[in-house]
Amino acid sequence: MEKRVSVLVVGAGLAGLASAMFLAQRGVDVLLVERRSGTSLFPRAVGQNQRTMELLGFGGLAGDVPTLTPSLAKFRVRIAASLPGPTFHEEVSETDTTDLSALSPARLGTAGQDKLEPLLRRRAEDLGAELRFDTELVSFSQDDDGVTAMLSGRRDGQMSQVRSDYLVAADGNRSDVREALGVDRHGPGSLGYNVSIIFDADLGDLVDPEPPTLHVLHNEQANGVFITVDHAIDRHLYSVGYDPAAGQSLEDFTTERCTELIRLITGLPDLRPEIRAVRPWEMAASVADRFRVGRVLLAGDAAKVTPPSGGFGGNTAIGDAYDLAWKLAAVLGSTAGAALLDTYDAERRPVAERVVAEALRLAGRRGPAAATEDSEDPADEQISDQKRAVELTLGFRYRSASILATDDDPADTEDPYRPTGRPGFRAPHVWLRCNGEKLSTVDLFGHGFVLLSGAEGGFWTGVADDVGARLGITVRTHTIGDDLADTEGEFLARYGIGASGVSLVRPDGVVAWRTAEAPSDPAQVLLGALTTALAR
């Protein structure tokens, strides 16, 4: 018997689980399938930037994610021969936690993928998503009306058929779905093969909980990286490279070989580590040539893959998921035209290109050559890295047919400390007060379209109600200076509007359109803006 769902998600990594969660939150009937038996045991993508935490907040999950505290604000990268040493070079970066509230109401998250995936899974299931582990996508085909997929239970071999309106391929770097679609990728491609070993052992003074340290190890017998993932239970991760071209394979990493490697890097010849898991992974950098093929959309590592440097991969995966979810929900709910899904590729692929380029730049600083070369000016280099990261994560710009931007505005990024409120950019964070309570403009987003107006724009509420009724949508309005107090007097300048002007913000917190002052026919102009934003 054929099962019918609105969206089939393939893969239960960060992109897949977040897609299921965000879709279910919007009332979309979603089924996720995953060939593995459960979520990841490996930290892999560690840390959530403020943009990701905003999106998780929209999904009702941010409060469950551990966040950065002053004691964790420092992070050390140490390049050495082994844990005992010698040390060739190290750098300590420190996040100014006092400055973060100028960018967003969200704090930085510190969860590893092994901790975040179960949170996403639980939230998705609580919201009504159906998740099937030990289930593999065998084949799929699409037509003008939907996607037909054949699934197989990995334990019982039972076959089943699912018919969905859309398929989200979140099945990783070696995506079978992407390959079946014939979508090519561009970029450097494979940068090396690795095996990650999770193990438990008391390493004593070899590891220091403060600051958290990534050890990049270079020696003649084993190159790799080491980090302690949980000091409370003495759990560590060691990732080491191997070369298939030289006849090396995953099968070489027996328990005995893993123990030998761990003893080598720790300098403890009698250590008896408890090996918890061994997992192969490929370091790569590439971007798919297309993120959408008909009714199939690529997300996460299936769409792009980055080196782990910079921590962009997992954060970008959640960004993909949110963008897909609100757009799919709008199309499935008939409040948007199908062409809105074309903007997923137009908006998210340039972001992928930029984060891959930045991750490659950072990865080049941690290779063997960096082991003996000190930066001429580490402080300036660190500031540059932080500035780049902030612009990538909070100062990005979307360009697509649903963004009403002027043609003479070429900027693709901006300094989020000096936001402009231009269409395509993330709607600026401004602190407000409501009934004595402090909140951010960002707290107003995440559900439907929102209109923010100046103190003389109260009339926009009636206009939005009338236009929304014509389009069958709800547009929430807020008059800043009336129902919400602009305590710092920053709203108009940051949003680039006057007292009677208005900014139209999409469900993802991105400005779709704005007008500095009230037009002569507000209803007609707003109708045009929303029609464009929804590809109607």
ABEGO torsion letter per residue (X at the ends): XBBBBABBBBEABAAAAAAAAAAAAAGBBBBBBBABABBBABAEBBEBBAAAAAAAAAAGAAAABBBBBAAAABBBBBBBABAAOBBABBBBBBBBAAAAAAABABBBBABBAAAAAAAAAAAAAAAGBBBBBGBBBABBBBBAAEBBBBBBBAAAGBBBBBBBABBBBAAEAABAAAAAAGBBBBEAEBAEBBBBBBBBBBAEAABBAOBBBBBBBBBAABBEBBBBABAAAGBBBBBBBBBAAAGBBAAABBAAAAAAAAAAAAGBAABBBBBABBBBBBBBBBBBABABBEABBBBEAAABBBBABGGAAAAAAAAAAAAAAAAAAAAAAGABBAAAAAAAAAAAAAAAAAAAAAAAAAAAAABAAAAABBBABAAAAAAAAAAAAAAAAAABBBBBAABBBBAABABABBBAABBAGBBGBBBBBBBBBBGGBBBBAAAABGBBBBBBBBAAAAAAAAAAAAAAAAAGBBBBBBBBGBABBBAAGAAAAAAGBBAABBBBBBAAGBBABBBABBBABAAAAAAAAAAAAAGX
